[in-house]
Structures are given as C-alpha cells and as structure tokens.
Amino acid sequence: VVETAKDAPSIDDAALLWRTLVGNEWRLLSTGDIEKYGDAKVRNVVRAMAELIPALDYAGYLKAAAHRTWVVRDWSVFLARYPLVLCPVSDVPPLAPSADQGGKAAMETLLRVQRWQYGFNLCGLPAIACPTGVNGRTPIGVQFVASRFREDLLLDVAEIIESRCGRLTPIEPDA
C-alpha cells in the first residue's frame, strides 16, 4: 500500500544541520590537509562550501548537535508509522561531473538539489537509490529510506524495483 504522508519531517532541516555539523568538523580537522594534498578541483569544492557554511563556536556546535537529537527523533517517529519512504534522489536529473566547480553559487545549487542524498545521513538512516530507466543517456531513478538497521526492507524493495524495471546496461559517462 502506498500512502502520501503529509506530515513528513523536513529534509531541508536535516540537510542544513548535516552541512553545519559536518562542514564545521572538516573545517577544523581536514581543511589544512585538503589545501596541502588536494588537487585544484577538490580545493575549489572545499572553498565554495566554506563560504556557504558558517563557522560555529563551541556553544554553537553543541546547540547544533543537540538539535540533531530532535531531528533524529522526528524521523524515527515518522518511520515507525511509514517503514519505507519513497523520495527523489535529487530535485533535478543527474548533473554534469563538473557541477561542483562553479564556485559558491554552483555549490549552493548543488547542495540544495542533492539534499536528498545527504540529509538522511544526519539521522543515520539507510537509503537505497534504485535505477528505474534512462532518459537518453542519463540514468534516472528513485530513492527509498528506512529506519535504522532496516536495510533488509531496502534490499527487498530494490529487488522488486529491479524485477519490474529490469537491469539497466551501465552507461559510459561523457569524457
């Protein structure tokens, strides 16, 4: 049975909180090594993200970590009622490999449209992306999310999707 849930917790809230927490962790722990050892492309990505993610002091980081508890709780309660959530992989078709190289504006767009791919990570929720077809040479699909430790549900639904859509031939990316 498929139901449309009107009371789902906010993926935007989860994604913003993930960016805030993870962004401040890598700012503190990884930026020096990325600048020293990373190639120009990864440095561009990190610099653009640094412009978008405000630096937190200790108290700000603790408040964000505490807020995470509420976001995790909201998703846990929701998933107790709806064991599988069907959602997009992205708000737009797959992006070009260089989509992260356009500076702050491009990174802001990328983080917004791809929030479905990392927002659930904040809550430790498993997800699976299932290819459903191709549009020209571009693979398209859907994503499912389940409660913690319910990867079995995700593998079951992926098997069902694959049985209906068939296996898709791998597509060679454009150079």
Contacts in CASP RR format, 6 or more apart in sequence:
PFRMAT RR
TARGET T0000
AUTHOR 0000-0000-0000
METHOD contacts of the structure
MODEL  1
VVETAKDAPSIDDAALLWRTLVGNEWRLLSTGDIEKYGDAKVRNVVRAMA
ELIPALDYAGYLKAAAHRTWVVRDWSVFLARYPLVLCPVSDVPPLAPSAD
QGGKAAMETLLRVQRWQYGFNLCGLPAIACPTGVNGRTPIGVQFVASRFR
EDLLLDVAEIIESRCGRLTPIEPDA
2 86 0 8 1.000
3 82 0 8 1.000
5 78 0 8 1.000
5 81 0 8 1.000
5 82 0 8 1.000
5 85 0 8 1.000
7 78 0 8 1.000
8 78 0 8 1.000
8 85 0 8 1.000
9 71 0 8 1.000
9 74 0 8 1.000
9 75 0 8 1.000
9 78 0 8 1.000
11 87 0 8 1.000
11 115 0 8 1.000
11 116 0 8 1.000
11 119 0 8 1.000
11 120 0 8 1.000
12 115 0 8 1.000
13 71 0 8 1.000
14 71 0 8 1.000
14 75 0 8 1.000
14 115 0 8 1.000
14 119 0 8 1.000
14 120 0 8 1.000
14 122 0 8 1.000
14 123 0 8 1.000
15 111 0 8 1.000
15 115 0 8 1.000
15 118 0 8 1.000
15 119 0 8 1.000
15 122 0 8 1.000
17 64 0 8 1.000
17 67 0 8 1.000
17 68 0 8 1.000
17 71 0 8 1.000
17 122 0 8 1.000
18 118 0 8 1.000
18 119 0 8 1.000
18 121 0 8 1.000
18 122 0 8 1.000
19 49 0 8 1.000
19 52 0 8 1.000
19 53 0 8 1.000
19 111 0 8 1.000
19 118 0 8 1.000
20 53 0 8 1.000
20 54 0 8 1.000
20 56 0 8 1.000
20 64 0 8 1.000
21 61 0 8 1.000
21 64 0 8 1.000
21 65 0 8 1.000
21 68 0 8 1.000
21 122 0 8 1.000
23 49 0 8 1.000
23 53 0 8 1.000
24 53 0 8 1.000
24 55 0 8 1.000
24 56 0 8 1.000
24 61 0 8 1.000
24 64 0 8 1.000
26 34 0 8 1.000
26 46 0 8 1.000
27 50 0 8 1.000
27 53 0 8 1.000
27 55 0 8 1.000
31 46 0 8 1.000
31 50 0 8 1.000
34 42 0 8 1.000
34 43 0 8 1.000
34 46 0 8 1.000
35 43 0 8 1.000
35 46 0 8 1.000
41 100 0 8 1.000
41 101 0 8 1.000
44 100 0 8 1.000
44 101 0 8 1.000
44 102 0 8 1.000
44 103 0 8 1.000
45 100 0 8 1.000
45 101 0 8 1.000
45 107 0 8 1.000
47 103 0 8 1.000
48 100 0 8 1.000
48 102 0 8 1.000
48 103 0 8 1.000
48 104 0 8 1.000
48 106 0 8 1.000
48 107 0 8 1.000
49 107 0 8 1.000
49 111 0 8 1.000
51 103 0 8 1.000
51 104 0 8 1.000
51 107 0 8 1.000
52 104 0 8 1.000
52 107 0 8 1.000
52 108 0 8 1.000
52 111 0 8 1.000
56 64 0 8 1.000
68 122 0 8 1.000
71 122 0 8 1.000
71 123 0 8 1.000
72 122 0 8 1.000
72 123 0 8 1.000
72 124 0 8 1.000
75 120 0 8 1.000
75 123 0 8 1.000
75 125 0 8 1.000
76 123 0 8 1.000
76 147 0 8 1.000
76 148 0 8 1.000
78 85 0 8 1.000
79 85 0 8 1.000
79 125 0 8 1.000
79 145 0 8 1.000
79 146 0 8 1.000
79 147 0 8 1.000
80 147 0 8 1.000
83 146 0 8 1.000
83 147 0 8 1.000
83 150 0 8 1.000
83 153 0 8 1.000
84 144 0 8 1.000
84 145 0 8 1.000
84 146 0 8 1.000
84 153 0 8 1.000
84 154 0 8 1.000
84 157 0 8 1.000
85 144 0 8 1.000
85 145 0 8 1.000
85 146 0 8 1.000
86 142 0 8 1.000
86 143 0 8 1.000
86 144 0 8 1.000
87 116 0 8 1.000
87 142 0 8 1.000
87 143 0 8 1.000
87 144 0 8 1.000
87 145 0 8 1.000
88 116 0 8 1.000
88 142 0 8 1.000
88 143 0 8 1.000
89 116 0 8 1.000
89 117 0 8 1.000
89 129 0 8 1.000
89 141 0 8 1.000
89 142 0 8 1.000
89 143 0 8 1.000
90 113 0 8 1.000
90 114 0 8 1.000
90 116 0 8 1.000
90 117 0 8 1.000
91 112 0 8 1.000
91 113 0 8 1.000
91 114 0 8 1.000
91 115 0 8 1.000
91 116 0 8 1.000
92 113 0 8 1.000
93 135 0 8 1.000
93 138 0 8 1.000
93 140 0 8 1.000
94 138 0 8 1.000
94 139 0 8 1.000
94 140 0 8 1.000
95 110 0 8 1.000
95 113 0 8 1.000
97 173 0 8 1.000
99 106 0 8 1.000
99 110 0 8 1.000
100 106 0 8 1.000
100 107 0 8 1.000
100 110 0 8 1.000
116 143 0 8 1.000
117 143 0 8 1.000
120 127 0 8 1.000
120 145 0 8 1.000
123 148 0 8 1.000
124 148 0 8 1.000
125 145 0 8 1.000
125 146 0 8 1.000
125 147 0 8 1.000
125 148 0 8 1.000
126 145 0 8 1.000
126 146 0 8 1.000
126 148 0 8 1.000
126 149 0 8 1.000
126 150 0 8 1.000
126 151 0 8 1.000
126 154 0 8 1.000
127 143 0 8 1.000
127 144 0 8 1.000
127 145 0 8 1.000
127 146 0 8 1.000
127 154 0 8 1.000
128 143 0 8 1.000
128 144 0 8 1.000
128 154 0 8 1.000
128 155 0 8 1.000
128 157 0 8 1.000
128 158 0 8 1.000
129 141 0 8 1.000
129 142 0 8 1.000
129 143 0 8 1.000
130 141 0 8 1.000
130 142 0 8 1.000
130 143 0 8 1.000
130 144 0 8 1.000
130 157 0 8 1.000
130 158 0 8 1.000
130 161 0 8 1.000
130 162 0 8 1.000
130 165 0 8 1.000
131 139 0 8 1.000
131 140 0 8 1.000
131 141 0 8 1.000
131 165 0 8 1.000
131 168 0 8 1.000
132 140 0 8 1.000
132 141 0 8 1.000
132 142 0 8 1.000
132 161 0 8 1.000
132 165 0 8 1.000
133 139 0 8 1.000
133 140 0 8 1.000
133 141 0 8 1.000
133 165 0 8 1.000
133 168 0 8 1.000
134 140 0 8 1.000
134 168 0 8 1.000
134 171 0 8 1.000
137 171 0 8 1.000
137 174 0 8 1.000
138 171 0 8 1.000
139 168 0 8 1.000
139 171 0 8 1.000
142 161 0 8 1.000
144 153 0 8 1.000
144 154 0 8 1.000
144 157 0 8 1.000
144 158 0 8 1.000
146 153 0 8 1.000
146 154 0 8 1.000
END
